[in-house]
Structure formats: structure tokens, C-alpha cells
């Protein structure tokens, strides 16, 4: 038996215990670049509907 304390039962001051991993951020990942328009055809959306 050595006088060295068990690192599991006695955390080493030099090595703080590993914090529990934070869950992944639940943000909706954009399917496109933020500078891209979400509409596939912005020209058609900007133009007035033809079927009126």
C-alpha cells in the first residue's frame, strides 16, 4: 500500500474532474448559406401570381 491517494476517489488539483459533456445545441441547422434566398425562384415569388 502506497501513500499515493487514489486519483479516482481523490481528484488531483492539477487535473480538475472532467465536466459532464453538454448536450448538443438543438438549433435548426440551415440547409443553405444565410446570404442565399430561401426561395428556389425568388423572381417568381417577387412577381405577382399569374393565376388570379
FIPAVEX-636621 format. One record per atom (N, C-alpha, C): residue in three letters; x, y, z. Coordinates in steps of 0.2 Angstrom, whole numbers, plus 5000, padded with zeros to 4 digits. Layout:
ALAXYZ...
//
This chain:
UNK500449945000UNK500050005000UNK500450065000UNK500350104995UNK500750164995UNK500350224998UNK500750284999UNK500350335002UNK500050384997UNK500150364990UNK499850404985UNK499150394985UNK498750444985UNK497950434985UNK497750414979UNK497150384979UNK496850354973UNK496650414969UNK496850424962UNK496650484958UNK495850484957UNK495550424957UNK494850424956UNK494450444962UNK494650424968UNK494250444974UNK494550514976UNK495150534975UNK495450604976UNK495650634970UNK495250684968UNK495350724961UNK496050764962UNK496450764957UNK497050794958UNK496950874956UNK497150914961UNK497050984960UNK497351014953UNK497850974951UNK498151004944UNK497650974938UNK497250924940UNK496850904934UNK496150904937UNK495750954936UNK495050954938UNK494650904935UNK494150884938UNK493750824936UNK493450844929UNK493350804924UNK493050824918UNK492350834919UNK492050894917UNK491350914917UNK490950864913UNK490350854915UNK489950814910UNK489850854904UNK489850814898UNK489850844892UNK489150874891UNK489150944888UNK488450974887UNK488150944881UNK487450934882UNK487150914876UNK487150954870UNK487150934864UNK487250974858UNK486651024857UNK486851084855UNK486351134854UNK485851114849UNK485251124851UNK484651104847UNK484451164843UNK484951184838UNK484751244834UNK484651214827UNK484051234824UNK483951214817UNK484551234812UNK484851184809UNK485451194805UNK485151224798UNK485451274796UNK485151304789UNK485451254784UNK484951244779UNK485151204773UNK485551234768UNK485651304769UNK485951344764UNK486351404768UNK486751434764UNK487051494767UNK486651544769UNK486751584774UNK486251634776UNK486151694771UNK486651704767UNK486551754762UNK486151734756UNK486051664755UNK485651644750UNK484851654751UNK484451664746UNK483751674747UNK483451604748UNK482951594753UNK482651534755UNK482251504749UNK482051554745UNK481551534739UNK482051514733UNK481851454730UNK482251424725UNK482151474719UNK481551504718UNK481451554712UNK481251624715UNK481751664718UNK481551724720UNK481151774715UNK481351764709UNK481051814704UNK480251794703UNK480151724704UNK479451704703UNK479051734709UNK479351724715UNK479051744721UNK478951824721UNK479351864719UNK479351934719UNK478851954714UNK478751914708UNK478251934703UNK477551924706UNK477051964704UNK476351944706UNK476151874703UNK475651844706UNK475451774704UNK475051784697UNK475251744692UNK474951754686UNK474251714686UNK474151664690UNK473451634691UNK473051664696UNK472751724693UNK472251764698UNK471651764694
//
